[in-house]
Amino acid sequence: MAFAKTQEREQPEFSNRPQPIRGKMGATIPGHTNSLLKRCLGSSGLEITTVGFGAWALGGGDWAFGWGPQDDNASVATMRRALELGVNWIDTAAIYGLGHSEEVVGRLLRELPASERPLIFTKCGLIWDEHNRMAEPHRVLKPESIRQECEASLRRLGVERIDLYQFHWPDEAGMPVEEAIRHVDSLQPPFSLIRRDVAAREITWCAEHGTGVICYSPMQSGLLTDTFSRERVASFAPDDWRRRSPEFQEPNVGHNLALRDALRPIAQRHDTTVSAVAIAWTIAWPGVTGAIVGARSPQQVDGWIGAASLELTSTDLEEIAAAIERTGAGTGPTLPTIQKTTEAA
């Protein structure tokens, strides 16, 4: 769960004229444009699209929380696709691939004109063992460590400033940082239809205190996607962290896939994907600014980009809440409150 302060910079300009989004082989993605809705990230001054690109999986495998092998050329093409479709921010971290994710994001940035560069968010506070890549990292937020990490991230990214610099997790030794921060600009909690606990407290607190929320894993690391199956778990790479996750093991995986299947009629009504419905549900919660969504191929981006323009109705949300109760998937609140507006007569 990341906490953040921001640095100001001029944001790239994107055309306000909606353009049709085209999928593989140039086919238009129904009902979507590349002029995506933006929201202010707390009091930071940053305006971000409601979906951002998450670069966790681009770090590849061979580390404690890796996703197995990942081709760097595919990673760059995937990020390019997200930017083409209107996404204006990328979230990465020093720990992802033990620096490699930041290096791949840096490669993309070098290939882009300055006017087309997205906002770059990264994180510090997880220190890895150079002699044991598979060891779990230590949580360290000492000032000198943060400074060293920031300088290393700037080098890997090839930038002079980081738009949102986040503490990845609280310091394991209890290092106090609240007084130095004063105001937290954003919080990055795990949040999905399966992992809902932060909706009970943290998201509400952020809404009341002017703190933005960018949630990660809104598709629960692939579970809430159209084609995921139990067989897919068996095919994970040996170093894919999801092999160890309880959500990908019985009995949880059965409950989770039953919930995924319950989203299909809603996706059909809106002519979209299950992935888009799952992400749109997180964005529908009051207090959530945006969702960090991962992808390992351009086609996967095409599969979830519709979430940015999908407005779930109260009927949809009640149907989803009932499905959560029926399937027994996950924990936490089930129904966001929709803020309705009344038109003048």
N, C-alpha and C positions, 0 to 999 in steps of 0.2 A: 504494500500500500504506500504510494508515493505522496510526498508533500512538496510544495514548490513555491519558489519565488521567480519573478520574471525579469527579463531585460528588454528594454524598449528598442525597437528598430522599425524602420519603415516597412510595411507589409507589401508584398507584391500585389499588383492590381490584376484583377480578373474581370473579364467582360461581364456586364450585367445582362447582356442579351442571351437568353436561354438558347442553347444549341442541343439538338438531339444527341443522345448518347448511343453509340453504336457498339455492338458486341463483336464477337468473333466473326471474321470474314465480312465485317462491315454491316451486319444486320443491326437494325435499330433495337435498342432495349426499350420495351414499351413503357410509355408514360414518364420517362425520365429525361432530364436535361443536365448539362454540365454547369448550370448555375445553381449551386447547392446552397441551402439555407445555412446562415452563419449565426452564431450566438457569441456574446461577450463572455470571456472566461473570467468569471468573478470580477474583481476590480483591477485586473491586470492591464486592461487596455487592448488585449489581443482579441481579435474576432476570428473564430475558428469555425470551420464547417462541422456539422453535427456528427460526421464520421471522419475519423483520421486514420492514417495508415500505421499499423503496428509492425515493427521490425524485429520482434522477438525471434521468430522462426528463421529469419535471415541470418542469424548467427550460426546456423548449422548445428552439427553434432559435436561429439567429443568434449562435452562439459556437463556439469551436474544437471542442468535443466535445459539441455538441448533437445532439438526436434528431429535428430537424424540428419543425414547428408542433405545439403541444399546447394544448388548451382548458383554461383554469383551472377552469371549473365541473366538467368531467369529472375533473380531477385531484383536486378536493376530494371528489367523489362516490366516486372510487376509493379514496382513503385511508379514507373513512368505511366503505366496504365491508370493508376489511381489519380495521378495528377491530371492526366488528360480528361478524366471524368469529373474534375472539379475539386477534389480533395486538396486542402491547402495546408496540411500539417502532417509531419511524420514523427512518431514517437519511437525512440530507441533507448538503449542504456549501455553503459560501459560493460556491464556483466554479460550481455547477450553475446554468446560466442567468445567471451573473454576478450572483447574489443573488436571482434570481427564484424559484428552488425554495424557498428559505427563506421568502420572502414568501408563497408559496402555502401552505406548511405553517403559517405564522403565521395565515393566514386561517382554516384549519381549527381551530386551537387556540382562536381567539376565539369560534368557534361552539359549542365543546364546554363542558359544565360541568367545573369543575376536577377533580371526582372521576372523570371519564371520559377525562382527558387521558393520552395515551401517554407513554412515555419518549422524550425527544428527543435524538438523537445528531447532531452536525454536525462539520465539519472546517475546518481553517485551513491556511495555508501555500502556497496557490497565488494569486499576485497577478496580476490581469489588467490589460491596457492599456485605459483608458477611451476612448482614441481609435481603437482597433483591436480590435473585439470578436472577430475571427476569429484574432487572434494567439495562439499558445500562451502560457499563463501562466508566470511565473517562480516557482521554488520558493524561498520565503523563510521562514525560521524565526527571525528576529531577535526578541528579546523585545518590543521596542516595536511591531513589526509584528503579532505574535500578539495583543497587548493591543488594538490598534486593530481587528483582525479580529473578536475576540471581542465587543467592544462593538457593532460593526456587526451581527453575527449576532444578538445579543440583541435589538437594535431590530427587525430584520426578522422575527424569530420572535415578538416580543411577549412574551418570558418574562424572568424574573429570574435564571434559572440554566439551564445546559445540563447534561443528565445524563451525557453522555459527549462530551468535547471531544477531537478527534483531529487529529494531524498528518497531512495528506493524503499527502505524500511527503517524503522526506529533503531537507534544504536543499541547493540546488545549489552553494552556496559552501562546503559542509562545516561549517556551523555546528554545534558540538557541543551536543547536548541530553541525552545519556544520563545525565550526572552529575546534572543538575537533576531529571530524572525519577525516578531511582533504580529504581523498579519500574514496568514497563509493564503496565497493567491489561488491555489488549486489543490485538490486531493485526487489521487488516482487509486480508487479501490477496485477490487474484483467485484463484478456485478453482472448477473445474467439471470435468466429464467430459473436456473438451477441454484445458483449461489446468490441469494437475495437478502442476506442478513443486514447488509449496510443500509438498506432502505428503511430499517426500523429506527436508526439513530443518526449515523454519520451524514447521509445525504440531506436529511432534514436540518441538521446543524449547519451544514455548508450553505444551504439556502437562506437560513436566518442570519448568517454572518458574512454574506457577500463573497463566499469562497466558491470558485468553480469546481465542477466535478467532471473528470474525464475517466470513464470506467474502462477497465480492461477485461478481455475475455468475454465479450457479450455473447459469443456463440459457444461458450464453455469449451474453448480449445478444440472446436470441430464437432462436438457432439450434436449441436443444434444446427446441423446443416442437412441439406436435402438427401445426400447420398451416404451418410455415415452408417456403419453397420458394426455388429459384433465381430464380423470377420476382419474388418479394418483394424481392429485392435491387435489381432494376431499377426498382422503384417507390419506393425510398427517396427522401426529400426531398433536394434538392441539398446541404443543409447537415447531413445526417445523417452523423455521424462514421463509421458502419459502412461507408460506401462506400469508405473508405480502409483498412479493416482487412483484413489478409491472410486472416483466418479466413472472411471473406465472399467471397473470391475463389478461383478455381480455382488449384491443384488442391485446396486445403484444404476449400472448401465442399462438394465432392463427398464427401470422407472424413467430414466432420462430419455431413452429412445421412444418410450410410449408417449411422453410429453411432446417430443419432436413430431411424432406422427399426428398428434392432435392439432398441430399447427397447420397441417396441409390444407384443410378446407378454408382456413382464413387466407392462406397464401393464394389459393385458387380464386377466391372472391376478389382479391386485389390484383390479380394477374402478376404475381411476384413470386419470390422464392421463400422457402421456410427460413433461410438464413436472414433475409431482409426483415421478416416478421420478428424474429428473435431479437435482432438489433434494435428495431423500431420500438420494441417494448421497453428496452432500457432507456432510450431517448425520451420516451413518453413520461418518465417519472419527473415530477417537479423537482428542480434542483440539479438535474443532470444536464451538463453543457454539451457533452459529446461522448462518443464511444470510440475506443481504439480497436480497430478491426484488422486482423492479420490476414495475410494471403501469401501463397508461395508460387502463384502463377497469375498471369493476367486474367485467365478465365475465372479464377476464384474471385477476383475483384468484381468482374461483371456479375457474379452471382449475388453479391451483397450490396452493391452500390445503391440499389433501389431503396434501401432503408432510409437514406437521406431525405427522400421525398414521400415516404409512406406515413400517412396519418391514420393510426389505428382508432377506430370508433369505440365508444363506450361499450357497445355490444361485443366488439372484438375482445376488448380487455376483460370483460366479464366472462366470456367464453374461455379465454386463456386461464383466468383465475380458477374457473371450475375444473379445467383440465389439470392444473397443478394439484388441486385437492384430490382429484380422482386418481391420478397416477402416482401420487406420493413422491414426486420428484423434488429433491432439494429442500431447503429450509428458508424461512423468512417471509415477509409480507408478500401478498399475491396480487394486489390490485392498486395501481396508482390512481391518484385523484386527478381527473381531467378538469382543467380550468376553462370553463365555458364562457364565451363572450356573447353578449346580447346585442343584436343589431337594432338601430333606431328605426322606429316605424316610419 
